[in-house]
């Protein structure tokens, strides 16, 4: 079970939020730290707002694009 922290960047869909997850990665040649971001469509039963920091977990497929759900809101 994967737990990931991210920030809500969109809540325009019904029961769905878009979460931006940011992680640090070392460049293989230059050995410099770079930021890598990825957006996830997340199932939202809690009712989060724009800008909330949330913890999400991988789950069974809920729809064509949703494979994650919100576990808790870390910071409003």
Backbone as XML, in Angstrom:
<?xml version="1.0"?>
<chain id="A" units="angstrom">
  <residue number="1" name="UNK">
    <atom name="N" x="0.844" y="-1.177" z="0.000"/>
    <atom name="CA" x="0.000" y="0.000" z="0.000"/>
    <atom name="C" x="0.890" y="1.242" z="0.000"/>
  </residue>
  <residue number="2" name="UNK">
    <atom name="N" x="0.791" y="2.054" z="-1.065"/>
    <atom name="CA" x="1.596" y="3.259" z="-1.195"/>
    <atom name="C" x="0.877" y="4.442" z="-0.575"/>
  </residue>
  <residue number="3" name="UNK">
    <atom name="N" x="1.563" y="5.168" z="0.304"/>
    <atom name="CA" x="1.060" y="6.418" z="0.861"/>
    <atom name="C" x="1.900" y="7.551" z="0.302"/>
  </residue>
  <residue number="4" name="UNK">
    <atom name="N" x="1.239" y="8.600" z="-0.198"/>
    <atom name="CA" x="1.929" y="9.727" z="-0.817"/>
    <atom name="C" x="1.295" y="11.015" z="-0.310"/>
  </residue>
  <residue number="5" name="UNK">
    <atom name="N" x="2.107" y="12.055" z="-0.138"/>
    <atom name="CA" x="1.595" y="13.366" z="0.260"/>
    <atom name="C" x="1.618" y="14.289" z="-0.943"/>
  </residue>
  <residue number="6" name="UNK">
    <atom name="N" x="0.565" y="15.130" z="-1.055"/>
    <atom name="CA" x="0.496" y="16.058" z="-2.175"/>
    <atom name="C" x="-0.399" y="17.233" z="-1.864"/>
  </residue>
  <residue number="7" name="UNK">
    <atom name="N" x="-0.546" y="18.121" z="-2.846"/>
    <atom name="CA" x="-1.334" y="19.336" z="-2.695"/>
    <atom name="C" x="-2.480" y="19.341" z="-3.699"/>
  </residue>
  <residue number="8" name="UNK">
    <atom name="N" x="-3.682" y="19.698" z="-3.238"/>
    <atom name="CA" x="-4.866" y="19.738" z="-4.102"/>
    <atom name="C" x="-4.769" y="20.967" z="-4.998"/>
  </residue>
  <residue number="9" name="UNK">
    <atom name="N" x="-4.853" y="20.742" z="-6.320"/>
    <atom name="CA" x="-4.764" y="21.856" z="-7.268"/>
    <atom name="C" x="-6.056" y="22.072" z="-8.055"/>
  </residue>
  <residue number="10" name="UNK">
    <atom name="N" x="-7.006" y="21.122" z="-7.946"/>
    <atom name="CA" x="-8.288" y="21.286" z="-8.640"/>
    <atom name="C" x="-9.358" y="20.439" z="-7.957"/>
  </residue>
  <residue number="11" name="UNK">
    <atom name="N" x="-10.571" y="21.012" z="-7.853"/>
    <atom name="CA" x="-11.712" y="20.279" z="-7.296"/>
    <atom name="C" x="-12.944" y="20.480" z="-8.164"/>
  </residue>
  <residue number="12" name="UNK">
    <atom name="N" x="-12.747" y="20.617" z="-9.470"/>
    <atom name="CA" x="-13.845" y="20.960" z="-10.371"/>
    <atom name="C" x="-14.740" y="19.782" z="-10.735"/>
  </residue>
  <residue number="13" name="UNK">
    <atom name="N" x="-14.272" y="18.549" z="-10.526"/>
    <atom name="CA" x="-15.061" y="17.376" z="-10.869"/>
    <atom name="C" x="-15.824" y="16.881" z="-9.645"/>
  </residue>
  <residue number="14" name="UNK">
    <atom name="N" x="-16.911" y="16.173" z="-9.867"/>
    <atom name="CA" x="-17.708" y="15.644" z="-8.753"/>
    <atom name="C" x="-16.978" y="14.463" z="-8.106"/>
  </residue>
  <residue number="15" name="UNK">
    <atom name="N" x="-16.791" y="14.530" z="-6.789"/>
    <atom name="CA" x="-16.121" y="13.492" z="-5.996"/>
    <atom name="C" x="-14.714" y="13.168" z="-6.484"/>
  </residue>
  <residue number="16" name="UNK">
    <atom name="N" x="-14.075" y="14.116" z="-7.154"/>
    <atom name="CA" x="-12.719" y="13.917" z="-7.656"/>
    <atom name="C" x="-11.905" y="15.177" z="-7.419"/>
  </residue>
  <residue number="17" name="UNK">
    <atom name="N" x="-10.678" y="14.990" z="-6.980"/>
    <atom name="CA" x="-9.742" y="16.104" z="-6.834"/>
    <atom name="C" x="-8.483" y="15.763" z="-7.614"/>
  </residue>
  <residue number="18" name="UNK">
    <atom name="N" x="-7.793" y="16.790" z="-8.085"/>
    <atom name="CA" x="-6.509" y="16.597" z="-8.730"/>
    <atom name="C" x="-5.433" y="16.983" z="-7.727"/>
  </residue>
  <residue number="19" name="UNK">
    <atom name="N" x="-4.504" y="16.049" z="-7.479"/>
    <atom name="CA" x="-3.460" y="16.262" z="-6.479"/>
    <atom name="C" x="-2.106" y="16.274" z="-7.180"/>
  </residue>
  <residue number="20" name="UNK">
    <atom name="N" x="-1.294" y="17.286" z="-6.855"/>
    <atom name="CA" x="0.049" y="17.413" z="-7.396"/>
    <atom name="C" x="1.031" y="16.856" z="-6.375"/>
  </residue>
  <residue number="21" name="UNK">
    <atom name="N" x="1.786" y="15.835" z="-6.785"/>
    <atom name="CA" x="2.776" y="15.203" z="-5.910"/>
    <atom name="C" x="4.160" y="15.584" z="-6.421"/>
  </residue>
  <residue number="22" name="UNK">
    <atom name="N" x="4.978" y="16.092" z="-5.503"/>
    <atom name="CA" x="6.309" y="16.569" z="-5.850"/>
    <atom name="C" x="7.342" y="15.701" z="-5.145"/>
  </residue>
  <residue number="23" name="UNK">
    <atom name="N" x="8.369" y="15.272" z="-5.870"/>
    <atom name="CA" x="9.426" y="14.483" z="-5.241"/>
    <atom name="C" x="10.773" y="14.932" z="-5.774"/>
  </residue>
  <residue number="24" name="UNK">
    <atom name="N" x="11.815" y="14.644" z="-5.018"/>
    <atom name="CA" x="13.179" y="15.002" z="-5.396"/>
    <atom name="C" x="13.848" y="13.795" z="-6.034"/>
  </residue>
  <residue number="25" name="UNK">
    <atom name="N" x="14.618" y="14.055" z="-7.091"/>
    <atom name="CA" x="15.306" y="12.990" z="-7.797"/>
    <atom name="C" x="16.702" y="13.490" z="-8.154"/>
  </residue>
  <residue number="26" name="UNK">
    <atom name="N" x="17.687" y="12.626" z="-8.087"/>
    <atom name="CA" x="19.048" y="12.985" z="-8.457"/>
    <atom name="C" x="19.248" y="12.711" z="-9.950"/>
  </residue>
  <residue number="27" name="UNK">
    <atom name="N" x="19.752" y="13.702" z="-10.671"/>
    <atom name="CA" x="20.005" y="13.537" z="-12.094"/>
    <atom name="C" x="21.137" y="12.518" z="-12.287"/>
  </residue>
  <residue number="28" name="UNK">
    <atom name="N" x="20.950" y="11.522" z="-13.186"/>
    <atom name="CA" x="21.928" y="10.437" z="-13.304"/>
    <atom name="C" x="23.323" y="10.869" z="-13.779"/>
  </residue>
  <residue number="29" name="UNK">
    <atom name="N" x="23.411" y="11.899" z="-14.591"/>
    <atom name="CA" x="24.707" y="12.324" z="-15.111"/>
    <atom name="C" x="25.290" y="13.479" z="-14.288"/>
  </residue>
  <residue number="30" name="UNK">
    <atom name="N" x="24.475" y="14.521" z="-14.030"/>
    <atom name="CA" x="24.981" y="15.726" z="-13.389"/>
    <atom name="C" x="24.953" y="15.664" z="-11.861"/>
  </residue>
  <residue number="31" name="UNK">
    <atom name="N" x="24.300" y="14.646" z="-11.297"/>
    <atom name="CA" x="24.222" y="14.440" z="-9.845"/>
    <atom name="C" x="23.636" y="15.635" z="-9.103"/>
  </residue>
  <residue number="32" name="UNK">
    <atom name="N" x="22.746" y="16.356" z="-9.757"/>
    <atom name="CA" x="22.083" y="17.499" z="-9.149"/>
    <atom name="C" x="20.649" y="17.112" z="-8.806"/>
  </residue>
  <residue number="33" name="UNK">
    <atom name="N" x="20.158" y="17.604" z="-7.689"/>
    <atom name="CA" x="18.781" y="17.313" z="-7.285"/>
    <atom name="C" x="17.794" y="18.105" z="-8.117"/>
  </residue>
  <residue number="34" name="UNK">
    <atom name="N" x="16.781" y="17.428" z="-8.668"/>
    <atom name="CA" x="15.747" y="18.100" z="-9.448"/>
    <atom name="C" x="14.379" y="17.726" z="-8.899"/>
  </residue>
  <residue number="35" name="UNK">
    <atom name="N" x="13.403" y="18.619" z="-9.108"/>
    <atom name="CA" x="12.037" y="18.362" z="-8.673"/>
    <atom name="C" x="11.280" y="17.672" z="-9.794"/>
  </residue>
  <residue number="36" name="UNK">
    <atom name="N" x="10.593" y="16.586" z="-9.464"/>
    <atom name="CA" x="9.757" y="15.875" z="-10.424"/>
    <atom name="C" x="8.341" y="15.939" z="-9.893"/>
  </residue>
  <residue number="37" name="UNK">
    <atom name="N" x="7.391" y="16.381" z="-10.717"/>
    <atom name="CA" x="5.996" y="16.484" z="-10.281"/>
    <atom name="C" x="5.120" y="15.565" z="-11.113"/>
  </residue>
  <residue number="38" name="UNK">
    <atom name="N" x="4.036" y="15.108" z="-10.492"/>
    <atom name="CA" x="3.063" y="14.272" z="-11.183"/>
    <atom name="C" x="1.683" y="14.582" z="-10.638"/>
  </residue>
  <residue number="39" name="UNK">
    <atom name="N" x="0.685" y="14.597" z="-11.523"/>
    <atom name="CA" x="-0.691" y="14.861" z="-11.122"/>
    <atom name="C" x="-1.463" y="13.548" z="-11.048"/>
  </residue>
  <residue number="40" name="UNK">
    <atom name="N" x="-2.283" y="13.418" z="-10.010"/>
    <atom name="CA" x="-3.125" y="12.243" z="-9.840"/>
    <atom name="C" x="-4.575" y="12.676" z="-9.708"/>
  </residue>
  <residue number="41" name="UNK">
    <atom name="N" x="-5.493" y="11.927" z="-10.332"/>
    <atom name="CA" x="-6.919" y="12.097" z="-10.096"/>
    <atom name="C" x="-7.252" y="11.217" z="-8.902"/>
  </residue>
  <residue number="42" name="UNK">
    <atom name="N" x="-7.841" y="11.826" z="-7.877"/>
    <atom name="CA" x="-8.024" y="11.172" z="-6.587"/>
    <atom name="C" x="-9.497" y="11.180" z="-6.213"/>
  </residue>
  <residue number="43" name="UNK">
    <atom name="N" x="-9.990" y="10.047" z="-5.694"/>
    <atom name="CA" x="-11.370" y="9.955" z="-5.226"/>
    <atom name="C" x="-11.503" y="10.721" z="-3.919"/>
  </residue>
  <residue number="44" name="UNK">
    <atom name="N" x="-12.479" y="11.627" z="-3.864"/>
    <atom name="CA" x="-12.623" y="12.531" z="-2.724"/>
    <atom name="C" x="-13.995" y="12.394" z="-2.090"/>
  </residue>
  <residue number="45" name="UNK">
    <atom name="N" x="-14.083" y="11.664" z="-0.970"/>
    <atom name="CA" x="-15.329" y="11.560" z="-0.194"/>
    <atom name="C" x="-15.350" y="12.588" z="0.929"/>
  </residue>
  <residue number="46" name="UNK">
    <atom name="N" x="-14.176" y="13.121" z="1.300"/>
    <atom name="CA" x="-14.057" y="14.039" z="2.432"/>
    <atom name="C" x="-14.559" y="15.434" z="2.082"/>
  </residue>
  <residue number="47" name="UNK">
    <atom name="N" x="-14.279" y="15.879" z="0.877"/>
    <atom name="CA" x="-14.658" y="17.234" z="0.464"/>
    <atom name="C" x="-13.530" y="18.223" z="0.712"/>
  </residue>
  <residue number="48" name="UNK">
    <atom name="N" x="-12.381" y="18.001" z="0.088"/>
    <atom name="CA" x="-11.229" y="18.875" z="0.279"/>
    <atom name="C" x="-11.388" y="20.165" z="-0.508"/>
  </residue>
  <residue number="49" name="UNK">
    <atom name="N" x="-10.589" y="21.156" z="-0.145"/>
    <atom name="CA" x="-10.623" y="22.438" z="-0.826"/>
    <atom name="C" x="-9.299" y="22.691" z="-1.541"/>
  </residue>
  <residue number="50" name="UNK">
    <atom name="N" x="-9.295" y="23.655" z="-2.422"/>
    <atom name="CA" x="-8.121" y="24.027" z="-3.189"/>
    <atom name="C" x="-6.989" y="24.451" z="-2.252"/>
  </residue>
  <residue number="51" name="UNK">
    <atom name="N" x="-5.794" y="23.905" z="-2.449"/>
    <atom name="CA" x="-4.642" y="24.278" z="-1.645"/>
    <atom name="C" x="-4.395" y="23.400" z="-0.433"/>
  </residue>
  <residue number="52" name="UNK">
    <atom name="N" x="-5.289" y="22.458" z="-0.122"/>
    <atom name="CA" x="-5.103" y="21.565" z="1.025"/>
    <atom name="C" x="-3.955" y="20.591" z="0.767"/>
  </residue>
  <residue number="53" name="UNK">
    <atom name="N" x="-3.191" y="20.291" z="1.816"/>
    <atom name="CA" x="-2.194" y="19.231" z="1.735"/>
    <atom name="C" x="-2.861" y="17.952" z="2.208"/>
  </residue>
  <residue number="54" name="UNK">
    <atom name="N" x="-2.776" y="16.892" z="1.411"/>
    <atom name="CA" x="-3.482" y="15.650" z="1.712"/>
    <atom name="C" x="-2.556" y="14.450" z="1.620"/>
  </residue>
  <residue number="55" name="UNK">
    <atom name="N" x="-2.984" y="13.379" z="2.272"/>
    <atom name="CA" x="-2.295" y="12.101" z="2.173"/>
    <atom name="C" x="-3.187" y="11.194" z="1.341"/>
  </residue>
  <residue number="56" name="UNK">
    <atom name="N" x="-2.626" y="10.580" z="0.273"/>
    <atom name="CA" x="-3.416" y="9.722" z="-0.606"/>
    <atom name="C" x="-2.833" y="8.311" z="-0.598"/>
  </residue>
  <residue number="57" name="UNK">
    <atom name="N" x="-3.694" y="7.347" z="-0.908"/>
    <atom name="CA" x="-3.280" y="5.954" z="-0.912"/>
    <atom name="C" x="-3.758" y="5.293" z="-2.199"/>
  </residue>
  <residue number="58" name="UNK">
    <atom name="N" x="-2.951" y="4.373" z="-2.706"/>
    <atom name="CA" x="-3.302" y="3.631" z="-3.915"/>
    <atom name="C" x="-4.419" y="2.651" z="-3.590"/>
  </residue>
  <residue number="59" name="UNK">
    <atom name="N" x="-5.382" y="2.505" z="-4.502"/>
    <atom name="CA" x="-6.536" y="1.641" z="-4.268"/>
    <atom name="C" x="-6.961" y="0.980" z="-5.571"/>
  </residue>
  <residue number="60" name="UNK">
    <atom name="N" x="-8.023" y="0.217" z="-5.511"/>
    <atom name="CA" x="-8.540" y="-0.443" z="-6.715"/>
    <atom name="C" x="-9.028" y="0.615" z="-7.713"/>
  </residue>
  <residue number="61" name="UNK">
    <atom name="N" x="-9.138" y="0.276" z="-8.990"/>
    <atom name="CA" x="-9.636" y="1.249" z="-9.970"/>
    <atom name="C" x="-11.071" y="1.677" z="-9.660"/>
  </residue>
  <residue number="62" name="UNK">
    <atom name="N" x="-11.285" y="2.979" z="-9.531"/>
    <atom name="CA" x="-12.607" y="3.517" z="-9.250"/>
    <atom name="C" x="-13.264" y="3.987" z="-10.548"/>
  </residue>
  <residue number="63" name="UNK">
    <atom name="N" x="-12.464" y="4.523" z="-11.460"/>
    <atom name="CA" x="-12.957" y="4.900" z="-12.779"/>
    <atom name="C" x="-11.793" y="4.763" z="-13.765"/>
  </residue>
  <residue number="64" name="UNK">
    <atom name="N" x="-11.969" y="5.311" z="-14.955"/>
    <atom name="CA" x="-10.930" y="5.177" z="-15.982"/>
    <atom name="C" x="-9.601" y="5.804" z="-15.547"/>
  </residue>
  <residue number="65" name="UNK">
    <atom name="N" x="-9.655" y="6.934" z="-14.855"/>
    <atom name="CA" x="-8.427" y="7.632" z="-14.474"/>
    <atom name="C" x="-8.131" y="7.609" z="-12.979"/>
  </residue>
  <residue number="66" name="UNK">
    <atom name="N" x="-9.089" y="7.226" z="-12.138"/>
    <atom name="CA" x="-8.890" y="7.279" z="-10.686"/>
    <atom name="C" x="-8.414" y="5.950" z="-10.132"/>
  </residue>
  <residue number="67" name="UNK">
    <atom name="N" x="-7.210" y="5.970" z="-9.532"/>
    <atom name="CA" x="-6.633" y="4.791" z="-8.882"/>
    <atom name="C" x="-6.169" y="5.113" z="-7.469"/>
  </residue>
  <residue number="68" name="UNK">
    <atom name="N" x="-6.480" y="6.304" z="-6.979"/>
    <atom name="CA" x="-6.043" y="6.781" z="-5.671"/>
    <atom name="C" x="-7.240" y="7.336" z="-4.911"/>
  </residue>
  <residue number="69" name="UNK">
    <atom name="N" x="-7.152" y="7.350" z="-3.573"/>
    <atom name="CA" x="-8.191" y="7.982" z="-2.758"/>
    <atom name="C" x="-7.542" y="8.733" z="-1.615"/>
  </residue>
  <residue number="70" name="UNK">
    <atom name="N" x="-8.256" y="9.723" z="-1.100"/>
    <atom name="CA" x="-7.730" y="10.568" z="-0.021"/>
    <atom name="C" x="-7.950" y="9.870" z="1.311"/>
  </residue>
  <residue number="71" name="UNK">
    <atom name="N" x="-6.882" y="9.784" z="2.125"/>
    <atom name="CA" x="-6.954" y="9.172" z="3.438"/>
    <atom name="C" x="-7.236" y="10.248" z="4.497"/>
  </residue>
  <residue number="72" name="UNK">
    <atom name="N" x="-6.470" y="11.356" z="4.462"/>
    <atom name="CA" x="-6.666" y="12.411" z="5.444"/>
    <atom name="C" x="-6.155" y="13.744" z="4.915"/>
  </residue>
  <residue number="73" name="UNK">
    <atom name="N" x="-6.682" y="14.820" z="5.504"/>
    <atom name="CA" x="-6.225" y="16.165" z="5.184"/>
    <atom name="C" x="-5.172" y="16.533" z="6.222"/>
  </residue>
  <residue number="74" name="UNK">
    <atom name="N" x="-3.957" y="16.847" z="5.765"/>
    <atom name="CA" x="-2.868" y="17.158" z="6.674"/>
    <atom name="C" x="-2.884" y="18.614" z="7.111"/>
  </residue>
  <residue number="75" name="UNK">
    <atom name="N" x="-3.143" y="19.528" z="6.156"/>
    <atom name="CA" x="-3.100" y="20.955" z="6.452"/>
    <atom name="C" x="-4.070" y="21.666" z="5.540"/>
  </residue>
  <residue number="76" name="UNK">
    <atom name="N" x="-4.904" y="22.515" z="6.114"/>
    <atom name="CA" x="-5.870" y="23.268" z="5.302"/>
    <atom name="C" x="-5.293" y="24.579" z="4.871"/>
  </residue>
</chain>
